[in-house]
């Protein structure tokens, strides 16, 4: 069975465990395993835009160094925030023209570097399915019966484009091949408000409302970001919406007939089970 080194990140071990569990199960069903990085630390959760704050790059680079020490040249992650931080830190230190930043960070991590030179490829799980496994090899136990889904990418998965280089049609291509009907939106890469919610709630609610409005007609909306899921799911009722928000892995797991213990559908503010039952996809 083919094996890929996997970085789950902190949130997928706690609040977003129902994001992580289906990934591992679906991978086994498709004939490969996600081997968890043996020693990993929090990536920092969000990329620090302060260019001279090199300490913010230590945590993500350490994870990449560890991947290389374990003999792998690829590291898979599914959390949009982790993906963003790992890729951008590696790019800033090793690929961009920042010789002083590289020199200082490498000097600080000299006992750990072991010749690492930024050559581990960070892959999102969706990229893994598309580029390493192939969508045509995905065999689901049940099709998605025309379930109308909105694919919400958010800003962390796709920006900045010069570094992330993520194909914004990946989720649409995957789930349409599984029988879903795609509801498109001009705001599928629009920011959900992120941590603005903590200090400027009205601004975040405006972002959330605009996104939810844009997926008019969708049965469910899927995402790859725990913070996006929280914002879009948690504040719907006060905005007058009732659209279930799921991790893409939960929907993928549903097509593989995984059970509630793995999917954790009951954990959402907006319960997705009624619409899934209506579409004969659950229960």
Buried (B, 14 or more C-beta within 10 A) or exposed (E): EEEBBBBBBBBBEEBBBBBBBBBBBBBEBBEBBBEEBEEBBEBBBBBBEEEEEBEBBBBBBBBBBBBBBEEBEBBBBBBBBBBBBBBBBBBBBBEBEBEEBBEBBBEBBEEBBEEBEBEBBBBBBBBBBBEEBEBEEBEBEEEBBEBBBBBBBBBBBBBEEEBBEBBEEBBBBBBBBBBBBBBEBEBBBBBBBBEBBEEEEEEBBBBBBBBBEBBEEBBBBBBBBBBBBBBBBBBBEEBEBEBBBBBBBBBBBBBBEBEEEBBBBEBBBBEBBEBBEEBEBBE
